[in-house]
Amino acid sequence: MRAANLQVCCGQIQIQVEVFRTEDADGSKTGIKWVSGPRPKVLHILSYTWWFCSFFCPDSDSLKLHSKPHTYAMPTWKTSSIAESESGFLRKTSEVRNERWGMKALVSKIKKKKKYDLDDFLVIGIDFGTTYSGAAWATVDDFERDEINLITSWPNHGREEGKAPTELFYEDGKVMWGYDIPSDADPVRWFKLLLLREEDMAEELRQSEFILRGRKMIRETGKSAIDLIADYLRALWQHTLDTIHKARSKSVIAALTFQVVITVPAIWKDYARQGMEEAARRAGILQDRPAGPTVLSFAPEPEAAALATLCERERDIESGDVYVICDAGGGTVDLITYRVGDLDPIEIHEAVIGTGGLCGGIFIDEAFEAICRDRLGRQWNKLSQTGIKHILKEQWEYGIKAKFKPKNTGEEFPVAIPAEAFQGSDLNDHSRKPFITNGRIHFSSSDIQKAFTPIFADIEGLLNEQIAKSRSKSLPVKNIILVGGLGSSPYLYEHLSERYERDGIDIIQSTGIRPRTAICRGAIVKGFLDGPSAAMTGTPVLSVVSTIARQSLGVAYSPLFDESRHLEKDRNWDGDEGVWRASNQMMWYLRKGDDVFKAEPVRHEFYRTYADKTEFTDSLTETILQCDDDKPPSRRNSSVKELCKIRINRRHVSFNSLEDYMGKNGQHLKKWVYDIEMVPSGASNEFAVIYQGKRLGSEKADIEFQ
């Protein structure tokens, strides 16, 4: 390693750093570390640009840099590095950082590790949300240029938007979706959540107006939740393909294989994910294409948001940093906390179990509607569905709500009320505040704040819970990253920044539609990481390597009876082997709260004995069980529920090929020995049956969720 001292001058502030160069198989690398002068956080707030007066020379004792005021913010110098360009000039830290974290860097690293040409596939990401849904796509060339193509143009909608409403309307056999639904219609909403069983819903969700209306619609139409989701996905998928074909020729797209990533809530259980997979199949997403089969995978929504945000951020990210991802959407707010592990490759770990609540943007809308109802009284009932939507959508959701910041307490926010509300009455009412003048309600800043206050309090409570759990593990939170529709609110940003400033936690919020589309973009990143990585050697260049188990998963079995451990009522005689066994005992593959490493399958060996050929049937069923208790029981009880059944086809196995086994009573038996393996995969846990060291294929082991 060669090194040189470097003095940086900025007005009266001077620091001294050591610039060093190392040589290895990958070439030379240049870095910088702080030696003396004001600490890095002081310099981080300075804005300036650097003029370099000479090339970096390893043999020089020192090198002086002069700076002038400018709009470039100096990056953090804790462990920042600078690099030497081809011409010999030193480059800004941010340029090096982008090379390490940016999409171009990811593609470059993937290409170095690949076994095949990865330029022949296209990734499509779908964020199927509770209230709004979006889609994005990218080829390898797009991804390498930091270009993820977002769908922003929607049928029957003149304004560009990052998402379309997750709504359906059926009329005379026709399916209408998104913005294409007539303004006076009463569409089906929140049908995504109808995939969940009632016992897996919080009480407030089970009794919510939207869920009750959705279930009523299912009864009236005879459609299932999967049918509704398939209808919506079919329309969204076709619109996405039409958009891609407009941007690229059909012949070019026809030659590309598709990698489709659909995001799902992190708290969803496997049966709900399987329901989404079936809906995607019915929607035609997996239909045959000339270029080859379409690969469908699922990504947890917080993981997608984390991948997009951490990959695209311009700030330095260090090993050990802890981030809370706050996905504040239309219906729900979901939080998850991640810790950055190693940086090469980049590894992200779930730090504490995620949480969420019904405190999304739609409840702010409901609060504002209640304020309007209260002010207008009986006049509100004169409004048509079209009139109400004009107030709540055009003026509130796309106007006041999206831009509101309570800076000026004297500012007014006028809302025009359709004339139909004033039939036979005066357009002016100054009898009480907020005043109505010329058919407009003039809301004050404090009036508007009332719509946000209770929801922001709920969000703050969820954040406090995550931060407290993280601190209990000695993991102080560095940043809260806002994503989602409500996550783009400038008021939410200001509110949380003020609240957590005293705790030393910074709030991160991207500009424009980026918070709203973070999950879509993260799905694309996930697709490129997981798609090529299936054919790579070595570890993926960026991945969420561990998560926290949200439930316990296991199987029931019958070990040898031990009177010190087992209940007498579970004592059961095994006539084949001549021993006492304990029935209904639990073998837990995973316990709630465990760290789950995705690269580490959990496998347990089991066996069954057979006295003669008639007992050995062509099929075998194993039941996977689940428990939501914080401490799962050692024996099966009422808290243990059935998750799924694995049906194993044994027609390919000859009875005579089974292992010979001598029972305790001297009886000759045949022994079927097999393993049940659980493979953590992020959005779900996959189970497999292993026989003679080989994983049984899907044609031999079918998993059926209950």
Number of C-alpha atoms within 10 A of each C-alpha: 11 12 18 18 18 22 17 17 16 18 10 5 11 13 17 17 18 16 22 19 16 12 11 8 5 6 7 12 15 17 17 22 17 18 14 13 14 13 13 17 12 11 19 14 12 16 16 15 17 19 10 15 11 12 12 17 14 15 10 11 10 17 16 12 15 14 15 13 12 11 10 11 14 18 22 19 19 15 13 18 22 20 22 18 9 7 7 12 14 17 15 16 22 19 14 16 21 18 14 17 22 22 23 20 18 22 23 13 16 23 17 11 18 16 14 11 9 17 12 15 22 25 25 29 30 26 25 26 26 18 22 22 22 25 28 24 28 24 23 19 13 15 22 17 13 16 16 23 20 21 21 17 17 20 12 11 13 9 8 11 16 22 26 25 18 25 25 23 18 15 8 5 7 8 14 18 23 23 18 17 19 15 15 12 13 13 19 21 22 21 28 23 21 22 18 18 12 12 8 13 13 11 10 10 17 18 11 11 11 17 19 14 16 21 17 13 19 17 11 9 10 10 12 16 22 21 18 23 26 23 20 25 25 19 15 23 19 14 17 22 15 13 18 19 15 10 11 11 10 13 9 10 19 14 15 19 19 26 22 24 28 27 28 26 19 23 20 17 19 17 18 22 20 15 19 24 20 15 22 23 16 18 21 14 20 16 11 10 13 9 14 13 13 18 15 17 19 24 25 20 28 27 29 28 30 26 23 25 24 19 21 17 15 16 14 17 18 15 13 18 16 25 28 27 24 26 29 28 25 23 21 23 23 27 26 24 29 27 25 20 18 14 16 11 14 19 19 26 22 24 23 26 22 23 18 21 18 21 23 26 26 18 18 24 19 13 19 21 18 13 17 19 14 12 17 17 11 11 16 20 12 16 17 15 13 14 19 19 16 17 19 21 14 12 17 20 18 12 15 16 24 16 14 17 19 17 10 10 10 10 13 16 18 18 19 16 24 18 12 14 19 17 10 7 9 11 16 14 17 9 8 8 13 18 18 23 15 12 19 18 23 18 19 19 18 14 16 21 17 14 20 19 13 15 19 19 12 17 24 16 13 20 23 13 15 22 22 15 17 22 13 11 10 9 19 20 23 18 18 24 24 27 30 27 25 28 26 25 23 17 21 21 20 14 17 18 17 14 13 16 11 9 11 12 19 18 22 19 19 17 10 10 16 20 29 29 26 26 36 35 32 32 33 32 28 26 29 26 18 18 21 21 19 11 14 17 12 10 15 22 20 23 19 23 21 23 28 19 21 22 19 22 25 22 19 19 15 17 15 15 19 13 10 7 9 18 13 12 8 16 18 15 15 14 12 17 17 13 14 17 19 23 21 17 19 21 19 20 17 20 22 21 16 16 18 24 19 16 12 13 16 16 16 14 12 11 9 11 21 18 15 12 11 8 10 18 11 13 12 12 13 15 16 21 20 21 24 16 14 12 12 22 17 14 17 19 13 7 11 20 15 15 18 18 18 20 19 21 19 16 11 8 13 11 20 10 10 15 12 14 17 14 17 13 11 11 13 17 19 21 18 20 15 17 19 22 18 20 19 22 20 20 23 21 16 14 21 20 23 19 15 10 9 10 15 17 13 12 9 17 22 18 19 13 16 10
